[in-house]
Amino acid sequence: MDVDEFYNLLFDRWEAQMPSEGAKKTLRSYYGGHLVQQVKSKECEHISERMEPFSAIQCDIKGKTTLEESLQAYVDGEIMEGENKYKCSECDRHVDAVKRACLKDIPDNLIFHLKRFDFNLKTLQRSKINDYFAFPAKIDMQPYTIEHLSGIDSSESDVFELVGVLVHSGTAETGHYYSFIRERPNLSDKEPWVEFNDDMVTPWDPSSIESACFGGADFRPHFDAGGAYDKVYSAYMLFYQRSSAVKKEKELLQRSGQSGPLRCDLPSHLEAQVKEENWGIVQRHCLHDQSHIPFVHKILSHKNPEPTIRQETAYMLIAAISNIKVNFPDEYGIPDGQGDDDIRLLGQEDTIIMQTVDMFTKLWDTFHNTLRSWPEYFGTLTAFAQLGQFEAAALLDYDFLAKPLLIISADPTLDLSFQYAKMLTTMTRRMATRPPNYENIINLIDALLDVMDPKFNQSLFVEQSNGRFTLASEGTIPFSVNEVNLLHKEWGRNQANIFIEKLIQLDQNPIKTDSIVRRIMGLSPLMTRSVFTTLKIGITGQIVTYLITPYLRAAVTFCRNCAEPDLVRLLIRHISLQCRVIQNAEGRSFFEFQRDVFDEHAGATSESVEIQSLETLSEWAPGLLGYLDRTISGEVEAFIQEKLLRHGPSPAFGESNGGLERSRAMNQAARQLAISCLEYLRDTYVSRSAQAARETVLPLDKVIKVCEPYFNLEDDVDEDLSIRFQGLRDVLESMSRLIVDELEEDGSGRWSDSSTGTLDYN
């Protein structure tokens, strides 16, 4: 099917899909007209005429050199004489006649089909006519109409302008089509033309139309024998538009105020497709440019101070590696059980995966001097490790777990290699104003631990870090002896674990920090106890040089994941005791720990867990109720109300909700809480005769007074606690002399003032 056949088929199908006859007629009017097939007798005055529709005018090329000459032959017709005489129906005899075609109705858009394909009767094959054939930029179609040919006087011309040329390049059997189209309407005097050649759309100079479209001989230069050859490319279809229609469109454009040419919005999916294809053209152009590879190499060789550039470069690298992994698995280097021979022939060290890790190793040589690029460097390592088990194993082969472990564990008191000692020196110079970013170092450690044995197995430890890449297909990857030693290293016997302590004190990337703590706890009971010892030593209510909040956050993780309930109870008790003497500004973190682990005690049912939690309430609540920050003490007060006091003395619970045991546990917890609050006031203020702000001790006073009815229960009596409570009541009297009202400059104010109200918990 050539383009003319395709054109006719396309318009036929478009017309068939029109919803009405009016719509079909409108479509035909754009490019369709009517011609008259006329037979005129030379021997009588009779003329036979038949009207026919047309969508394109067929123009002979053979023996013609211009479009006007072909059109003239079109209307001149052929002589019918001799054996080919025409029989006149009016005269009922054969006469000499002229058969010709005349144009009746010409549409605004006129198409000429140049008949460049012919059939050779000798060879019985189609052939292409490459003869020279010229066509004008403007043509008057009036001489070819039936009115003009019938002798009707008409001085008006009907001019059409060339607006498009379809070119065929090739032979009658094979070839390629492309187009030249004039942009219109346009307000400029010189209207631009555009060449459409598949996905290439470029401006075109119409002054070269003769060499590009007319066909004919193509003269070669002297060094090519100087011969003449027929051009295989020439115009195949011509598109003209009536000048009056072009002028009208231009006037409409002028009135609209737009500059032109007109533009219309594409549907979003088509616009996205066009943009994607255009971007593909740009990419191919760049990739095949001889200067592209040197340019990329030069760009990537530069150091850049902008983190965004470093980050985008890292994304590009990982994207390229991922693409290679999918499309070139053999060269990438992941053994699949069947292609191992290919990898052995290539050499494991020559695979993409190992060359990438080798590149990371070269960058490692300067990591201690480039702290600002840590997020991008270690972020890239993490992204590479997360591509799969083999990528992580390749990093482990090059010791990329031990290296970040040493970065975090590094301390001036330890025996360090030159790189790590130099790193600490660099940190010291910039720590105050620009502390290093450990976020992605922590991410890398967590990503590598994710593919390693979840539990220590001494029989599986490897002496050297390398050689584990081939084990990746067998499951999790074993630890090296060096990695195990680094994870076990402590400051001394029964002292904190160095890595865990340093990791927690960094207070960066809390989610992955908690994940690492959880993984290390699961390695062995010894590592669980090491984490416990580190947390117990690090968590204190005293003023220290480091933050306690990260320790408390890690302690929550420990309590939720520890398989040894005794250690959980010991840690909670230790932290509860620290709550009584909080001297730092991290009271909120202590309370949030107690709140988060309140329901984390070991127990078969939720009621038994609650009973265990109530037993420790009196140990930590007084110190937080008396905390200087009234916001925190208020939240603690509300928490006690929610968990304990809202039920009132001797609450009645059904057996399914804990029954009498739960009720008595609450009574006991309330009595013990009141005694602990009185002991806290005695030890903190009365024993030292220290003054106290009214707002600070008010929550304690409220809780004590609400708990007092729990000592007068007939069905649940604890004589020992009642005696202790009565013996401590003098504390309230002593406190009345130590209270100062911060709102009064003279410091006056009594504990018994009406401002010391009791909360209504009912």
C-alpha positions in Angstrom: 0.0 0.0 0.0 1.5 3.3 -1.1 0.7 6.6 0.6 -2.1 7.5 -1.9 -3.9 4.3 -1.2 -3.4 4.8 2.5 -4.8 8.4 2.2 -7.9 7.2 0.4 -8.4 4.3 3.0 -7.9 6.7 5.9 -10.5 9.2 4.6 -13.0 6.4 3.8 -12.8 5.1 7.3 -13.0 8.6 8.9 -16.1 9.2 6.8 -17.7 5.9 7.8 -17.3 6.9 11.5 -19.0 10.3 11.1 -22.3 10.4 13.1 -24.5 12.0 10.4 -24.7 12.7 6.7 -24.0 16.4 7.4 -20.8 15.5 9.2 -19.7 13.3 6.3 -20.4 16.1 3.9 -18.4 18.6 6.0 -15.4 16.2 6.1 -15.6 15.7 2.3 -15.6 19.5 1.8 -12.1 19.9 3.3 -10.3 18.0 0.6 -12.9 16.7 -1.8 -14.3 18.3 -5.0 -16.1 17.4 -8.2 -14.8 17.0 -11.7 -16.7 16.6 -15.0 -15.8 13.8 -17.4 -16.7 15.4 -20.7 -16.9 13.9 -24.2 -17.4 16.6 -26.9 -18.2 15.6 -30.5 -16.2 17.2 -33.3 -18.9 16.5 -35.9 -22.0 17.7 -34.0 -22.8 20.1 -31.2 -23.6 17.4 -28.7 -21.6 17.1 -25.4 -21.8 14.2 -22.9 -21.0 15.0 -19.3 -20.7 12.9 -16.1 -20.1 14.4 -12.6 -17.5 12.5 -10.4 -16.2 13.2 -6.9 -12.4 13.5 -6.4 -10.1 13.8 -3.3 -6.9 14.1 -5.2 -6.1 15.1 -8.8 -4.1 12.4 -10.6 -1.2 14.0 -12.6 0.9 12.2 -15.2 4.6 12.6 -14.8 5.9 10.7 -17.8 6.7 13.1 -20.7 5.8 16.2 -18.6 8.1 18.6 -16.9 5.8 20.9 -14.9 2.6 20.7 -13.0 1.0 23.2 -15.3 1.9 21.0 -18.3 0.4 18.0 -16.7 -2.8 19.8 -15.8 -3.1 21.1 -19.3 -2.8 17.6 -20.6 -5.4 16.6 -18.0 -8.0 19.0 -19.4 -6.9 18.6 -23.1 -8.0 15.0 -22.9 -7.6 12.5 -25.8 -8.9 12.3 -29.3 -11.4 9.5 -30.0 -11.2 8.7 -33.7 -10.8 5.8 -36.1 -11.6 2.5 -34.4 -12.0 4.4 -31.1 -14.8 6.7 -32.3 -17.4 7.8 -29.9 -21.0 6.9 -30.5 -23.2 10.0 -30.1 -26.5 8.9 -28.5 -28.3 11.9 -29.9 -27.2 11.4 -33.5 -27.1 7.6 -33.2 -23.8 7.4 -35.0 -20.1 7.2 -34.4 -18.3 10.5 -34.5 -14.8 11.9 -33.9 -14.7 13.4 -30.4 -12.5 14.7 -27.6 -12.6 13.1 -24.1 -11.4 15.2 -21.2 -11.8 16.0 -17.5 -12.7 19.4 -16.2 -12.7 20.7 -12.7 -16.2 21.6 -11.4 -15.9 22.3 -7.7 -12.5 22.9 -6.2 -12.1 22.6 -2.4 -10.0 25.0 -0.3 -7.4 22.3 0.2 -6.3 20.8 -3.1 -4.1 17.6 -3.4 -2.2 16.5 -6.4 -1.1 12.9 -6.7 2.0 12.7 -9.0 1.9 9.3 -10.8 5.5 8.4 -10.3 4.9 4.6 -10.3 4.3 2.7 -13.5 4.0 -0.9 -14.6 6.5 -2.1 -17.2 4.8 -4.5 -19.6 8.1 -5.9 -20.7 9.5 -6.8 -17.3 6.0 -7.2 -15.7 7.3 -5.2 -12.8 6.5 -1.9 -11.2 9.0 0.9 -11.8 9.5 4.4 -10.5 9.6 7.4 -12.7 12.4 9.6 -11.4 12.0 12.3 -14.2 12.3 16.0 -13.4 9.0 17.5 -12.5 8.6 21.1 -11.3 5.7 22.7 -9.5 5.2 26.3 -8.5 4.7 28.0 -5.1 1.4 29.4 -6.5 -0.9 28.2 -9.2 -4.0 29.5 -10.8 -6.6 26.8 -11.2 -9.1 28.9 -13.1 -7.8 27.7 -16.6 -8.7 24.1 -15.7 -12.3 24.6 -14.7 -15.3 23.7 -16.8 -16.4 27.3 -16.9 -13.2 28.5 -18.5 -13.0 25.5 -20.9 -16.6 26.1 -21.9 -15.8 29.6 -23.0 -17.6 31.4 -20.2 -15.7 34.7 -19.7 -14.3 35.0 -16.2 -11.5 37.4 -15.4 -11.2 36.2 -11.8 -8.3 33.9 -11.0 -8.4 31.1 -8.4 -4.9 31.0 -6.9 -3.7 28.3 -4.6 -0.5 28.4 -2.5 1.8 25.4 -1.9 1.6 24.4 1.8 3.0 20.9 1.8 5.0 18.3 -0.1 5.2 14.6 0.5 8.4 13.1 -0.8 9.2 9.5 -1.6 12.7 8.2 -1.4 13.5 4.8 -2.9 12.3 2.5 -5.5 8.9 1.2 -6.6 9.3 -1.8 -4.2 10.9 -0.2 -1.2 11.2 3.3 0.1 10.6 5.9 2.7 8.2 8.9 3.0 8.8 12.2 4.6 7.2 15.7 4.4 7.8 19.4 4.2 5.0 21.4 5.7 4.4 25.2 5.8 3.4 26.6 9.2 0.3 28.6 8.9 -1.3 31.0 9.7 1.7 33.1 10.5 2.1 36.9 10.8 5.6 37.1 9.4 6.2 37.9 5.8 8.4 34.8 5.3 6.4 31.8 6.5 8.5 29.0 8.0 8.6 25.5 6.7 9.2 22.3 8.8 10.6 18.9 7.7 8.9 15.9 9.3 11.1 12.8 8.9 9.9 10.1 11.3 10.8 11.3 14.8 13.1 14.1 13.4 11.3 17.4 13.1 13.6 20.3 11.9 13.2 23.7 10.2 13.5 23.6 6.4 14.5 26.2 3.9 12.0 26.2 0.9 14.6 27.8 -1.3 16.1 24.3 -1.7 12.8 22.9 -3.0 14.1 22.2 -6.5 16.9 20.0 -5.4 14.9 18.3 -2.6 11.6 17.6 -4.4 11.7 18.0 -8.2 13.6 14.8 -9.0 15.6 14.4 -12.1 19.4 14.0 -12.6 21.7 14.1 -9.6 25.2 15.2 -10.8 28.0 13.7 -8.7 31.3 15.4 -8.1 34.4 14.9 -10.2 36.0 12.5 -7.8 33.0 10.2 -8.2 33.5 9.7 -11.9 31.4 12.9 -12.6 28.4 11.0 -13.9 24.8 11.7 -13.6 22.3 9.6 -11.7 18.6 9.8 -11.2 17.6 11.1 -7.8 15.7 8.4 -5.9 13.9 11.1 -3.9 11.2 13.3 -5.4 7.7 14.8 -4.6 4.9 12.3 -4.6 2.0 14.3 -3.4 1.5 18.1 -3.4 -0.8 20.0 -1.0 -2.1 23.4 -2.0 -4.5 25.8 -0.1 -6.6 28.5 -1.7 -5.0 31.9 -1.2 -8.2 33.5 0.0 -8.5 30.8 2.7 -4.9 31.4 3.8 -5.5 35.2 3.9 -8.7 34.7 5.9 -6.9 32.5 8.5 -4.2 35.2 8.8 -6.7 37.9 9.4 -8.4 35.8 12.1 -5.0 35.4 13.7 -4.4 39.1 13.7 -7.7 39.8 15.3 -7.0 37.2 18.0 -3.9 39.1 19.1 -1.8 35.9 19.0 1.6 35.7 17.3 1.0 32.4 15.6 1.3 29.8 14.5 -1.7 28.5 16.3 -1.2 26.0 19.1 -3.6 23.5 20.7 -3.2 21.6 24.0 -2.4 17.9 23.7 -4.1 15.3 25.8 -1.9 14.7 28.8 -1.0 11.1 27.8 0.0 12.2 24.3 2.0 15.2 25.7 3.8 12.8 28.0 4.5 10.5 25.1 5.9 13.3 22.9 8.1 14.6 25.7 9.4 11.1 26.4 10.2 10.5 22.7 11.9 14.0 22.4 14.0 13.3 25.4 15.0 9.9 23.9 16.2 11.8 20.8 18.3 14.1 22.9 19.7 11.2 24.8 20.7 9.3 21.6 22.2 12.4 20.2 24.3 12.9 23.2 25.3 9.3 23.6 26.6 9.1 20.0 28.4 12.4 20.1 32.1 11.7 20.1 32.7 14.3 22.9 30.1 12.8 25.2 32.2 10.2 27.0 35.2 12.5 27.6 32.7 15.1 28.9 31.1 12.7 31.3 34.4 11.5 32.5 35.6 15.1 33.1 32.4 16.0 35.0 32.5 12.9 37.2 36.2 13.5 37.9 35.5 16.9 39.5 35.0 17.4 43.2 31.8 19.3 43.9 31.1 21.1 47.2 27.3 21.0 46.6 25.6 18.0 48.4 22.8 18.0 45.9 25.2 17.3 43.0 26.9 14.5 45.0 23.5 13.0 45.8 22.2 13.1 42.2 25.5 11.6 41.0 25.0 8.8 43.5 21.4 8.2 42.3 22.6 8.1 38.7 25.3 5.5 39.6 22.8 3.2 41.4 20.4 3.6 38.5 23.1 2.5 36.0 24.1 -0.4 38.1 20.5 -1.6 38.5 20.1 -1.3 34.7 23.2 -3.4 34.1 22.0 -6.0 36.6 18.7 -6.5 34.8 20.0 -6.3 31.2 23.5 -7.8 31.4 23.4 -10.4 34.3 26.4 -12.3 33.1 28.7 -9.3 33.0 27.2 -8.0 36.2 28.5 -11.1 38.0 25.7 -12.7 40.1 26.0 -16.5 39.9 22.7 -18.2 39.1 23.8 -21.8 39.5 23.9 -22.3 35.7 26.0 -19.4 34.5 28.8 -19.8 37.0 31.1 -21.0 34.2 30.7 -17.7 32.4 31.7 -15.8 35.6 34.7 -18.0 36.1 35.8 -17.4 32.6 35.4 -13.6 33.0 37.0 -13.6 36.4 35.1 -12.6 39.5 37.2 -9.5 40.0 36.3 -8.4 36.5 32.6 -8.4 37.0 30.6 -5.2 37.3 29.6 -6.0 40.9 33.2 -6.4 42.1 34.5 -3.5 40.1 31.9 -1.3 41.7 33.0 -2.4 45.2 36.6 -1.8 44.1 35.6 1.7 43.2 34.0 2.2 46.7 37.3 0.9 48.2 39.3 3.5 46.4 37.0 6.2 47.7 37.4 4.8 51.2 41.1 5.8 51.1 40.1 9.4 51.6 37.0 9.1 53.8 38.8 10.5 56.9 39.4 13.8 55.1 36.0 14.3 53.4 33.5 14.2 56.3 31.1 16.5 54.4 30.5 13.8 51.8 29.7 11.0 54.3 26.0 11.2 53.6 26.4 10.7 49.9 29.3 8.1 50.1 27.7 5.9 52.7 24.2 6.5 51.3 25.5 5.0 48.0 27.0 2.1 49.8 23.7 1.5 51.5 21.7 1.7 48.3 24.1 -0.7 46.7 23.8 -3.2 49.6 20.0 -3.0 49.3 20.1 -4.1 45.7 20.3 -7.7 46.9 22.1 -10.4 48.8 25.0 -10.6 46.5 25.7 -6.9 46.5 25.7 -6.9 50.3 28.0 -10.0 50.3 30.4 -8.2 47.9 30.7 -5.3 50.4 31.2 -7.7 53.3 34.1 -9.3 51.2 35.8 -5.9 51.3 35.2 -5.5 55.1 32.5 -2.9 54.8 30.8 -4.0 58.0 34.0 -3.7 60.1 34.8 -0.3 58.7 31.6 1.5 59.8 31.7 -0.3 63.1 35.2 1.2 63.7 34.0 4.6 62.6 31.3 4.7 65.3 33.5 3.0 67.9 36.5 5.2 67.4 37.8 6.8 70.6 41.1 8.6 71.4 41.7 6.1 74.2 41.7 3.2 71.8 44.6 1.9 69.7 43.5 3.1 66.2 45.0 2.9 62.8 46.2 6.1 61.0 42.9 6.7 59.1 40.7 6.5 62.2 43.1 8.6 64.3 43.1 11.2 61.5 39.3 11.1 61.4 39.1 11.9 65.1 41.5 14.8 64.6 39.3 16.2 61.8 36.2 15.7 63.9 37.7 17.6 66.8 38.3 20.7 64.6 34.7 20.8 63.3 32.6 19.1 66.0 31.4 22.3 67.7 30.0 23.9 64.5 29.5 21.1 62.1 29.1 17.7 63.7 29.5 14.8 61.3 26.5 13.1 59.8 26.3 9.4 60.8 22.8 8.8 59.4 23.9 6.7 56.4 26.7 5.0 58.3 24.1 3.6 60.6 21.9 2.7 57.6 24.8 0.8 56.1 25.4 -1.2 59.3 21.7 -2.1 59.5 21.5 -3.1 55.8 24.5 -5.4 56.1 23.3 -7.0 59.4 20.0 -7.7 57.6 21.7 -10.3 55.3 23.9 -11.9 58.0 23.3 -14.8 60.4 20.7 -13.7 62.9 22.5 -15.6 65.7 26.2 -16.1 66.4 27.4 -19.6 65.6 31.1 -20.0 66.4 31.4 -22.9 64.1 30.4 -20.7 61.1 32.7 -17.7 61.8 35.2 -17.1 59.0 38.8 -16.0 59.7 39.0 -13.6 56.8 36.3 -11.2 55.6 36.8 -12.1 51.9 35.4 -15.3 50.3 31.8 -14.8 51.6 30.5 -13.6 48.2 30.0 -17.2 47.0 28.1 -18.1 50.2 25.4 -15.5 49.4 23.3 -18.0 47.4 23.2 -20.4 50.3 21.3 -18.1 52.7 22.5 -15.7 55.3 26.1 -14.7 55.4 28.4 -15.7 58.4 30.3 -13.1 60.5 34.1 -12.8 60.4 36.1 -13.1 63.5 37.1 -9.5 63.3 33.4 -8.4 63.1 32.5 -10.5 66.1 35.3 -9.1 68.2 34.3 -5.5 67.3 30.7 -6.2 68.4 31.9 -7.7 71.7 34.4 -5.1 72.6 33.8 -3.4 76.0 35.5 -0.7 78.0 36.4 -3.3 80.6 35.0 -6.2 82.5 31.3 -5.6 83.3 31.6 -2.3 81.6 29.6 -0.8 78.7 29.8 -2.2 75.1 31.9 0.4 73.2 30.0 0.2 69.9 26.5 0.2 71.4 27.4 3.1 73.7 28.9 5.2 70.9 25.9 4.3 68.6 23.4 5.4 71.2 25.2 8.6 72.2 25.4 9.7 68.6 21.6 10.2 68.8 21.2 10.1 65.0 18.9 7.9 62.8 16.9 6.6 65.8 14.8 4.1 63.7 17.9 2.3 62.4 19.7 2.6 65.7 16.8 0.8 67.4 16.9 -1.8 64.6 20.6 -2.4 65.1 20.2 -2.7 68.9 17.4 -5.2 68.3 19.6 -7.2 65.9 22.6 -7.3 68.2 20.4 -8.4 71.1 19.3 -11.4 69.0 22.8 -12.5 68.2 23.4 -14.3 71.6 22.5 -14.1 75.3 25.9 -12.6 75.9 25.1 -9.7 73.5 21.7 -9.3 75.1 23.4 -8.9 78.5 26.0 -6.6 77.0 23.2 -4.3 75.7 21.6 -4.4 79.2 24.8 -3.5 80.9 25.4 -0.6 78.5 21.9 0.8 79.1 22.0 0.4 82.8 25.4 2.2 83.1 24.3 5.0 80.7 20.9 5.8 82.2 21.1 8.1 85.2 19.1 10.9 86.7 22.3 12.8 87.5 23.8 15.6 85.3 26.2 14.0 82.8 28.0 15.2 79.7 25.8 13.1 77.3 22.1 12.9 76.6 20.0 10.3 78.4 17.1 10.4 76.0 18.7 8.2 73.3 19.5 5.6 76.1 15.9 5.7 77.2 14.6 5.2 73.6 17.0 2.2 73.2 15.8 0.9 76.6 12.2 0.8 75.2 13.5 -1.3 72.3 15.3 -3.6 74.7 12.2 -4.1 76.9 10.0 -4.9 73.9 12.4 -7.4 72.3 14.4 -9.0 75.2 13.8 -12.7 75.6 14.8 -12.7 79.3 12.1 -11.2 81.5 14.4 -10.9 84.5 16.6 -8.4 82.6 13.6 -6.4 81.5 12.4 -6.1 85.2 15.9 -5.2 86.3 16.3 -2.5 83.7 12.8 -1.0 84.4 13.5 -1.0 88.2 16.9 0.7 87.6 15.3 3.4 85.5 12.4 3.8 88.0 14.9 4.4 90.8 16.7 7.1 88.7 13.3 8.9 88.4 13.5 9.7 92.1 16.6 11.8 91.7 16.3 13.5 88.2 18.6 16.5 88.2 18.9 16.9 84.4 16.4 18.4 82.0 15.3 15.1 80.5 12.3 14.3 82.8 10.0 14.0 79.8 12.1 11.2 78.3 12.0 9.3 81.7 8.2 9.6 81.8 7.8 8.6 78.1 9.9 5.5 78.9 7.6 4.5 81.8 4.5 5.2 79.7 5.8 3.1 76.8 6.8 0.1 78.8 3.9 0.2 81.3 2.2 -2.6 79.3 5.4 -4.3 78.3 6.0 -6.4 81.4 6.0 -10.2 81.1 2.6 -11.7 81.8 0.1 -14.3 80.5 -2.8 -11.8 80.4 -3.2 -8.0 80.1 -4.4 -8.0 83.7 -1.3 -9.8 85.0 0.9 -7.3 83.0 -1.0 -4.4 84.6 -0.5 -5.8 88.1 3.3 -6.0 87.5 3.3 -2.4 86.2 1.4 -1.2 89.2 4.0 -2.7 91.5 6.7 -0.4 90.1 4.5 2.7 89.9 5.4 3.9 93.4 9.1 3.7 92.5 9.1 6.2 89.6 6.0 8.4 90.0 7.0 10.6 93.0 10.1 11.9 91.3 8.2 12.8 88.1 5.3 14.2 90.0 7.7 16.6 91.7 9.6 17.4 88.6 10.3 21.1 88.1 8.5 21.2 84.7 4.9 21.6 85.5 3.8 20.3 82.1 5.5 17.0 82.6 4.3 16.6 86.2 0.8 17.3 84.9 1.0 14.6 82.3 2.3 12.1 84.9 -0.6 13.1 87.2 -3.1 12.4 84.3 -1.3 9.1 83.6 -1.8 7.9 87.2 -5.4 9.0 87.0 -5.9 6.9 83.9 -4.1 3.8 85.0 -5.0 3.7 88.7 -7.0 6.3 90.5 -10.0 6.6 88.1 -11.3 3.3 89.4 -11.5 4.5 93.1 -10.9 2.3 96.2 -11.7 -1.4 96.0 -13.1 -1.4 92.4 -15.2 -4.3 91.4 -13.8 -6.3 88.4 -15.3 -9.4 86.9 -13.3 -12.6 86.9 -12.6 -12.1 83.2 -11.0 -8.7 84.0 -8.8 -9.7 86.8 -11.3 -10.0 89.6 -10.4 -9.5 93.3 -6.7 -9.9 92.6 -6.6 -6.9 90.3 -8.8 -4.9 92.7 -6.4 -5.6 95.6 -3.4 -4.8 93.5 -4.8 -1.4 92.7 -5.5 -0.7 96.4 -2.0 -1.8 97.3 -0.5 0.3 94.5 -2.4 3.4 95.7 -1.3 3.0 99.3 2.3 2.4 98.3 2.2 5.4 96.0 1.0 7.7 98.8 3.8 6.5 101.1 6.4 6.9 98.4 5.2 10.5 97.7 5.5 11.3 101.4 9.0 9.7 101.6 10.0 11.7 98.5 8.9 15.0 100.2 10.7 14.0 103.3 14.0 13.1 101.7 13.9 15.9 99.1 12.8 18.9 101.2 12.1 18.2 104.9 15.4 16.4 105.8 17.4 19.2 104.1 15.1 22.0 105.2 15.0 23.1 101.5 12.3 25.4 100.3 9.9 24.2 97.6 7.8 26.1 95.1 4.0 25.6 95.5 3.5 24.6 91.9 6.2 21.9 92.2 4.8 20.1 95.2 1.1 20.6 94.3 0.8 17.4 92.2 2.3 15.3 95.0 -0.1 16.8 97.5 -3.1 16.0 95.3 -2.1 12.4 94.7 -1.5 11.9 98.5 -4.9 13.2 99.4 -6.6 11.2 96.7 -4.8 8.0 97.9 -5.6 8.6 101.6 -9.1 6.8 101.5 -7.3 3.6 100.3 -5.9 3.2 103.9 -9.4 3.0 105.4 -10.9 0.1 103.6 -12.7 -2.5 105.7 -12.4 -5.4 103.2 -8.7 -4.8 102.3 -6.5 -3.7 105.2 -2.7 -3.6 105.2 -1.7 -2.8 108.8 2.0 -2.3 108.0 1.4 0.3 105.3 -1.2 2.1 107.4 1.2 2.4 110.2 3.9 3.8 107.8 1.4 6.2 106.3 0.4 7.6 109.8 4.0 7.9 110.7 4.7 10.0 107.6 1.8 12.4 108.0 4.0 14.8 109.9 5.8 15.4 106.6 2.8 17.4 105.4 3.0 19.7 108.4 6.7 20.2 107.9 6.2 21.0 104.3 3.7 23.7 105.1 6.6 25.7 106.6 8.9 25.1 103.6 6.4 26.1 100.8 7.0 29.4 99.0 4.6 31.0 96.6 6.6 32.0 93.5 3.9 34.6 92.6 4.5 36.6 95.8 7.7 38.6 96.1 7.9 38.4 99.9 7.9 34.6 99.6 4.8 34.2 101.9 2.3 31.5 101.4 1.1 28.5 103.4 0.6 24.9 102.4 -2.9 25.0 103.9 -4.1 27.9 101.7 -7.1 27.3 99.6 -5.0 27.4 96.4 -3.8 23.9 97.4 -6.8 22.2 96.1 -7.3 18.5 95.5 -8.1 17.1 92.0 -11.5 15.6 91.6 -10.7 12.1 90.1 -14.2 10.9 90.1 
